[in-house]
Structures are given as structure tokens and as C-alpha cells.
Amino acid sequence: MLTTLIFAGFGGQGVISLGKLVAEVAAREGKCSTFLPSYGAEMRGGTAHCMVCISDKEINSPFVERPDIAVLFTEPAFEKFVSRAKRLIIANSSLINEKAIAAVRKTTPVESAPLTDLAGKLGSPKITNVVGLSLLLRKEPVVQAGVAEEIIRERFPDDPRSVELNIRALYYFLK
């Protein structure tokens, strides 16, 4: 089965890193996966999004027009991608208007949480992306959290604080 995802927000929020992590986890699990990043002109602070495809079979194209799932971290990302999601929207209510989220709930399942605020409470707003992954995995286990943990540990071999923060974020909604 093919699952398509879009992760979108501002540059510097870790949106691209999150998509890369999800694609890498899927590949390590033995699935086929693709990762297609897209950066805004300004990079940090500009728009950024990426497309990820996960499948049991070969994937013909990494491009995703209408994703099954959209994980949206900012109001501009929400406005741009919300109407494209077919099955589920994960929304960061710290930066997306609750009225806009409520309006979309009439047509598409939306799971929202104040991801940026929660990341701050966990120790750093830099882990907002992984808190978003935790919420995604609670609703749709597209990859295994344990494999994501392995990769996070590998990414920060000399930074135990970053490992601790990211692992705490990863399991926040999976307790």
C-alpha cells in the first residue's frame, strides 16, 4: 500500500529533517520510500515543505499532489496544503488559527495540538518537528517509533542532550 505525506512549515523548523527521517525510517524497515524536499527562496524563515512516499512496492514518482496525510506547522503551510490532504491533517495549533482548523474538520479529519508550545515545555522549540511526528504516529503509525529512535540516536552521537530531547518528543503522544 502506498502512503503519501507532505510536511510543511517555515525554513528552520526542521520540516525537511522530519521528512528525511520518516523516509529513512521507512527504508530501514524494508519499505520503499522517496523524499522530495522543496525550499523557499529565503531558506531559514521562508517556506519549506517536503514530500514523502512510503510503499511495499516500487514507487513511480516522488511527487505528491494530493497527499494522504499533511503535517502542517504554520498558518501559510496550512493555507497552502490543507485542501490537498485526503485522509488526515496534523496541525500545529500554536501557529495555526483554531477557527481555520475547526472549519477544515467539517470535511477532513484533523488532529491538532500546540506542537511548538509543547516542544518548548519539553525543553526546546527546535523539537517541534519531532513532537509533530509523535502526534502523526499516534494517529497513523506510518513508521515505527523504535526505528525512528535508533536513527535519532545515530544522528546525534556526540550530543546526549539533543538525543534526550528528541526521544522525549518522539514518545510524547505515544505514552
TABEL-V644544 format. One record per pair of residues at least 6 apart in sequence whose ideal C-beta (glycine too) atoms are under 7 Angstrom apart, sorted by the first residue. I is the first residue (numbers start at 1). GAP is how many residues later the second one is. Records with the same first field share a line. If there is no record, write none. Layout:
I->GAP ; GAP
//
This chain:
1->54 ; 55
2->51 ; 53
3->51 ; 65 ; 139
4->49 ; 60 ; 63 ; 64
5->17 ; 47 ; 62 ; 63 ; 64 ; 66
6->43 ; 45 ; 58 ; 61 ; 64 ; 75
7->8 ; 11 ; 12 ; 42 ; 43 ; 64
8->7 ; 41 ; 64 ; 65 ; 69 ; 72 ; 73
9->6 ; 39 ; 63 ; 64 ; 65 ; 68
10->35 ; 36 ; 37 ; 38 ; 64
11->28 ; 29 ; 31 ; 32 ; 33 ; 34 ; 35 ; 37
12->32 ; 33
13->60 ; 115 ; 116
14->112 ; 114 ; 115
15->33 ; 34 ; 35 ; 58 ; 114
16->21 ; 32 ; 34
17->112
18->111 ; 114 ; 115
19->16 ; 18 ; 31 ; 33
20->15
21->127 ; 130
22->30 ; 120 ; 121
23->10 ; 11 ; 12 ; 29
24->127
25->118 ; 119 ; 122 ; 123 ; 126
26->7 ; 28 ; 117
27->6
28->119 ; 123
29->114 ; 115 ; 118
31->23 ; 24 ; 25
32->23 ; 25 ; 26 ; 27
33->19 ; 20 ; 21
34->18 ; 19 ; 25 ; 28
35->15 ; 17 ; 27
36->14 ; 15 ; 26 ; 27
37->13
38->10 ; 11 ; 12
39->7 ; 9
40->6 ; 7 ; 8
47->29 ; 30
49->28
51->11 ; 12 ; 13
53->6 ; 9 ; 11
54->88
65->19
66->18 ; 20
67->17 ; 18 ; 19
68->18 ; 19
69->16 ; 18 ; 19 ; 67 ; 71
70->11 ; 12 ; 14 ; 15 ; 19
71->19 ; 61 ; 65
72->6 ; 9 ; 10 ; 17 ; 18 ; 19 ; 20 ; 24
73->19 ; 22 ; 42 ; 55 ; 59
74->21 ; 22
75->20 ; 21 ; 22
78->13 ; 18 ; 22
82->7 ; 22
85->23
88->21 ; 23 ; 51 ; 52
89->15 ; 19 ; 21
90->21 ; 42 ; 45 ; 46
91->10 ; 19 ; 21
92->23 ; 24 ; 36 ; 40
93->8 ; 19 ; 20 ; 21
94->20 ; 21 ; 22 ; 23
95->21
101->9 ; 11
104->6
111->24 ; 28
113->22
115->13 ; 16 ; 17
116->9 ; 12
118->13 ; 54
119->6 ; 8 ; 9 ; 12 ; 50
122->43 ; 46 ; 47 ; 50
123->42
124->41
127->38 ; 39 ; 42
130->36 ; 39 ; 40
131->38 ; 41
133->15 ; 37
134->35 ; 36 ; 37 ; 38 ; 39 ; 40
135->38
136->6
137->8 ; 37
138->35 ; 36
145->25 ; 26 ; 29
148->22
149->18 ; 21
152->11 ; 14 ; 15 ; 18
153->10
156->6 ; 7
//
